[in-house]
Amino acid sequence: MIKIFIVEDDLQLRLLYEKVLKQEGFEIVDTAINGLEAIEKFHDFVVKPDLILMDYMMPIKDGLETMKEILAFDDKAKIVIMSVDRDIKEQALRNGAIGFINKPFSFRYVSNYLKKLIKSQKERTDLNRKNPFKPSLNYCF
């Protein structure tokens, strides 16, 4: 089961994401209401989530600032940024996000997208393990 950490400041959306993603077979390990809380909770995880689903626009620290701090602590963290602001997509991907979801969205799309991302990340990791001498070549194809 894919373990997800949800970071969303809007209570209704957070509860909806949690409910629907559970129905789609994901395990929600925790939620956070802002970037600062997300960073604190991420530091405290004994077992890290497979994926962090994070809103961009939040109080205290936005999604990009939060992502940078989490990645500075654990560069293997897998983060997907969500936003209505499509201009953030390039910046998010350039700074370490493995994916970006435009709001509004259908939950069927999000579920399929997250499953594909995790599968592709796992395949990339497996490929790097099989070819430890030239991992950079694995990304060229």
ABEGO torsion letter per residue (X at the ends): XBBBBBBBABAAAAAAAAAAAAAAGBBBABBBABAAAAAAAAAABABBBABBBBBABBBGBBAAAAAAAAAAABAABBBBBBBABAAAAAAAAAAGBABBBBOBBBAAAAAAAAAAAAAAAAAAAAAAAABAABAAAAAAX
